[in-house]
């Protein structure tokens, strides 16, 4: 969860790095001794991390556009309070 502008910038930079890494891995030939399945696992791990980072970035941006944050249950209250503080 991104809490401030500094963390947003760091997360944006990390997402950009992951995107570049993903592209580089897709373009480079498979090293000798590395099985295709292992390359796919590498790519899947990077994609999953990139998806998580992009979701956090989108959530942070969306919070700046919202004026009402709603908790529909007690279990959502802590998250809603954190979002209000941002």
N, C-alpha and C positions, 0 to 999 in steps of 0.2 A: 504494500500500500504506500503510495507516494504521499508524503505529508507536506511538502513545501516546494518552492520553485527550484531550489538547489537540487533536491532529489529528482525533480522532474527532468532537469537538464542532464543529470548523471544517467538517468534511466534512458533518456532519448539517445545519448551518446552510446550507451551499451547496446541499445536496440540497433543503432546504425552499424556498430561493429559486428553484431551477430548477423545482420543482413549481408554485410560484405563477406564474412566468413562463409556463410551459406553459398553465396555465389562462387567464391573461390573453390570450395570443395566440389561443387557441381561441375566446374570447368576443368579441374585438374584430373589427369588420368589416375586410375587406381594404382597405388604403389604395389610393387611386387610383394607378395606374401599376404596382402590384405584381401580378404574375401569380399565379394560384392555385398553380402549380407551385413558385414561389419560397416561398410560405407553407408548403407541404408540406415543402420542404427545411429551412426554419427549424424546423418542428415535429419533423421527424425528427432533426435535430442535437441539439435539446434533449432529446428522448426518449432518444437514445443516451447522452448525457452523464449524464442522470439514472439510467439503467440502470447505468452504470459506477459512479457514486457509491453507489447502493444495494447493488451487489455488494460494494464495498469495506467498507461499513458492516456488511453481513451477515457477511462474512469475519472482521472484527474481533470482532464479538459472538460468533461461533462459536468463535473461539480461546479466549475466556474460559471456555467450557464444556468444552473438551477437556483431557484430562490426558495424552494420548499423541499425539505428532506423528510421523508415519512418512514416511521418504524411501525410495521403492522403487527409486531409481536415483541415480547420481552427479549427474545433471543436476538433480535435485530437492533435493539437499543444501543449496545456498545458501538457497533459499526456506525450507526446514525450519529451518535455523539462525536465520533472522530471526524465524520464527514462535515459536520457543522463547524468544528474547530478549524478546518482547513479553509 
